[in-house]
Amino acid sequence: MTAALAKTREPETEAPQTPPLALEPSPQFVQWLAGLDTSLCLTTYQAGKIFMIGSTEGGRLSVFERTLNRCMGLAVTPGSIYVATQWLLWRLENALPAGQTKDGYDGYFVPQVGTVTGDIDIHDMAVDSDGRVVFVNTLFSCLATTSESHSFRPLWKPSFVTELAPEDRCHLNGLAMRDGRPAYATAVAQSDNAGGWREHRRRGGCVIDIESNEIVANGLSMPHSPRWHDDRLWLHNSGSGEFGYIDFATARFEPVCFCPGYLRGLTFCDGYAVMGMSKPRGDKAFAGLVLDNTLKKAKVSAQCGLVVVDLTTGETVHSLKFDGVVEELYDVATLTGISRPMTIGFQTDDIRRVISIEE
């Protein structure tokens, strides 16, 4: 099953045409998603899109997308989606009461609050137990939250970073919450120099305990997307294309499976891990990684899409392949209890006609 979502216009010049976007789910992907009464939200900063992936009552794939400039980190709470864009952090609210639908959608997300942060390269995001948004401020190498009077308010930085500076010193990128509090972070290197992480992409990655500021695992290759789930810290060793977990007794990353792509984005659904997979960019940040050699030896090309892995067996059981204009994904989140979501934009009358009253 292939769902073509966009068509290219005839170019006015002889410039190469942009390939159309097509999604190809594995045979049972839609049925699996529908059976969980769940949908997925994902972002791609390369194409500047937020996607909502669900299912229709007729058992077909539902795909809804909106353009958001360089959208990356996602955070989901009941009824709300937070998404980071190039210089704005948006909160979208579901305008539909439980059990109601509109135009066949049971999730109707409206942009409600936009907070200007400036271009600070927000990566992972979460909402803590106090309802506060916490995000990875990659440009300034720290965790931060929003501010009513400034671009952000710093909350924490790694001990090896000596000062806050707009220099992306260690490429801090990942955030794992535990019991409603920031617990672990990932960085590409323990660097305190401007852009210094780029020299240590192959083996310089680390996992940091936020409370103690201790390194709990190192020797990783561009780690991303740490998540605490079922008493384990799961994450991607992205530079080698591996998904796995941290064994705290040995301070080692234990791989569960290999995926043919650069892994980013991770969420969990009923014993399964859902992760994003990207085609590595053709720049220096991705060159020379173990992933390149592994793909060449296996004689396979890097892919872009979603992969569903059984946590018990480590086997890939479902997938959703992206072809065409989208080659990279950043984050993926679960919308529990919503089968077919959508979000309204700013270019139609919907944004001024959808009005809700707080009880």
N, C-alpha and C positions, 0 to 999 in steps of 0.2 A: 504494500500500500504506500503510495507516494502522494503527498499533499503539496502541490505547488502553491506558494503563498504570495508570490509577486511576479509581475511581468516587467520586462525591460522595455523601454521606449526605443524606437528607432533613433540612433544617434544622428545628430546634425552634421557630424564630421566622421572621419574614418577611424576615430578612436575606438579601442576595443570595447565591446559591450560588457556591461556588468552581468555576470551570470545570475539567473533567477535563483531565488531561494526555494529549496525543496526539502521536505522532511520525509524520512522513510522509517517508520516504526517496524520493529521486529514483529513476527506474527501474533504474539500474545501480549504485546506491550499495552495496548488500549484496554483489553479485558482485565489485565492485572491492575492497571490504574483505577478502572471503574469499580473493581471488586473491593478496593480499599476505601472507596468513597473519599478519594483524595485527588488533588491536582498539584501541579508543580509550577513554580515561578522561577525564571532564570534570566540572567543578564549577559549581554555581550557588549563590551566597550568598543571592540573593533568596529562593529557595525552600528553601535549606538542604539540598541534595541532592548526592551524588556519583553519577554515572552511569557504567556500563560498557557500551559499545556494541560488539557483536560479531556473529557469524553462527553459525547452527546447521549441522549436517551436511546438513540438508535445504535449505540455501540461504535460510533465513528470517532476519529481523533478530532479534538477541538484545539485550534491554535489561534491565539489572539496576540497581537503585538502592537507596541507603541514605540515611537522614537523618543529616546532620552539620551542626550549627549553624554557619551562616555560613561554609561552606567556600569557600576561594579558591585559593591557590597549590598547584600540583602539582609533584612531582619524581619521576622514575622512574629506577630502576637495575635491572639484571637481578634479578628476583625480588622487588623491593621497590617500594612506592608510598609516597611521603610526601605528606601533605595537611595544609594549615593550616586550622584552624577558629577560632572566635571567641577562644578562650583556650588551646587545646591544639594541639600539633603532633603528628600521628600518623604512625607508621611501620607499614605493613601488609606482611606477608610472605606470599608464595605458599607454601602448605603442600603443594602437589602436586609431586612429582618430574616431571621432563620426560618426556612421553609418557604420563602417567597422566591419568585424568579422574575426576570425581565428579559424579554426577547430570547428566552431559552437559557439565559445565564443565571446561575444561583450565587454568583459572586460579582458584585458591581462596584469596583473600587474607584473612588473619587479622590483626586489630589486635594488634600485638606490643608496641609501645612508645608511650606517650603522654607528651609533655613539656609541662609547664605553662609557658606564656609570658606569660600575662595578655593582656588585650585590647589588643594593639599594632598591630592592623590589618596582618597579614602579607599581602603581595601575592605577587609572583613568588618561586619557590624553585628551588634547584638543589643538586646534590651535587658537591663538587669532587673532584679526583683523589686526595685523601687520605681520601675517604669522609666528609667533614665537610658537614653541611647548612648552606647559606648562604641567607639569605632577606632580602627587602626589608622592613624595619621601617618602614612608612609613617608611623606615628604619630610616631616619633622621627627621621624623615628620614635613615635610615642603612641600611647593610647590616649584618647581624648573624648570629650563630650561636647555638646553644643553649648553656646553661650548667648545670652540675650543682648550682649553689648560688644562682643568680639567674634572673631572668626571661629575660635574654639577655646576650650579650657583643658589644659593638659591634666591627665590623671596619673600617668605612670610612664617611665621609660626604662629600658634595659640598663643595668649597672655599667655596662661597658660603653654606653653613650654618655659623654661628659656634658653635653649641653644641647638645648633645643635649637636647631638650625635647619633652614630649608635646604637640606643637602642629601636626603635619602641615604644616610650613611650605611645602614645595615639591611635595607629593604625589609623592614618589619612589615608583615603582610597578614598573618593569620591570628585569629582569636578564638579560643575555646572557653565557653562558660561552664561553670559547675555550681550547682545549687544557687543559681541566679546571680553569680558573681564572676568577674573575669578571673580565669584560673591559669590558662596557658597561652603563650604566644609563640609564633614561629618567625624566624628571621633567616635570610639567605646567608648571612655571615655575621661574625662578631667583630664588626668593623666600626671604627670611630672617625673615619675619614669620608669626605664627600664622595659618594658613589663607590666607596671602597669594596662593597659587596661583589661588584662585578668580577673581581679577581679571584673570588672564592666560590664560584657557582657550582663547581663539581662536588666538593666535599666540605664546604664551610658552613652548611646550614645547621641550625640548632633549634631546640625547643626550650623555652624558658618558663619556669614556674614564676608566675607574676607575684604571688605573695612573698616568696622567699628571695626572688630575683636570682635563683640558681639555675644553671644549665642542667636540664634533666636528660638531654640526649643531644649528641652532636655528630658530625661526620655525614650529615644529610646533604642531598643535592636539591637545592631550591624547594624546600618544603612549603606546603600550602594547606589551608583549610583544616586546621585541627578542630576536632569536635569530641566532646565528652559524651559517650553513649554506652549504656549498660556496663558501667564501671570500667570503661577502657577509654584511653585517649587515641582516637583514630586520626589519621592524617594522610596526606599524599606526599610521597617522596618524588616530586614532580619531575625532577631532572633525570630520573631513571624510569619514569612511567609506572611507578609502583604505588599501590594502595595497601595500607597496613596499619599497625598500631605500635605504641611505645611499650616495651617491656621495662617497667621501672626497676626491676630487680637487676637487670643487666645494663640498663641505660642504653638500650639498642632499639632500633627500628626493626620490627618484624613484618616483612612483606606478606600480604595475603594473596595478592594477584597482580599480574602485569596487564596493563591496558595499552593499546597502540595509539597513544597520544599524550599530550602534556596535560596532566590532571590538575583541575582547580574546581572548587565548588563541591560541597558534600552535605547531604542530608540523609535521614533515615526514615524508612517506612516499614513497619511490621516485620522486622528481621532482615530487611534488605538495606543496602547502602545504595544511594543514587548519587552519581558523581558526574561532573562535567569533564569533557575531554576536548582538547584543542589541537589544531595543527600548529607546531612551533613556528614563530615568525622567523623570517630570514634575516635576522640581525645578530649582532655580537652577543646579546644577552642570552640567546638560545643556542649559539654555536658551540660545538665541542662537548655536548652533554652525553652522558651514557645512553640516554634515550635514542640519540641518533644512531649510535653503533648497534643497539639492540634491534632497531627497526631494519637496519640494513642487513644484519645477519638473518633476520626472519624473512627478509624480502617482502615486507609489507610497508604500506604508506601510512603516515599519521592520519588519524581521522578526527572529525569534530562531531560531537553529539553527547547524548546522555547514555550512561551505562548503569545497569542495575545488577548488583552483585549480591548473591546469597551469602550472608555473614557466616552461616554454618559451614558451607562447603567451599567458599571462595570462588565459586563459579559465576560467570556472567550469564544471567538468565533472560534479560530483556535489554533492549537498546532503542534509541531514537537517533538516527543518523541525520546530520545536517549536511547539505550539499549546496554549493553556490556561493552567494555573497558572504555568508557567515562562516568564518573559519576558526573563531575563538569564542569560548564561553568563559565567564568568570565565576559566577556564583549560582547556586540552585537552592531553593527552599521549598518546603512542603506546606500546602494549604489544606490542612485537615478539615474534613467535613464539607468541602466545596468541590463539586464535580466539574463545573464548567465556569471558570472565572473570566472576567474581562476588566479593562480599565478605560476610563474616558480620558480624552485629551483636551487640548485647548483650542483646537481649530474648528470645532463645531459648536452648535448651540447647546449641546448636552451639558457643557461645563457651567452654563448659567441657568439651566432649567432644572438640574438635579439639586433639589433643596430638601434638607432634612432638619428635623427639630429634635433637640436633645430633651429627653424626658427627665 
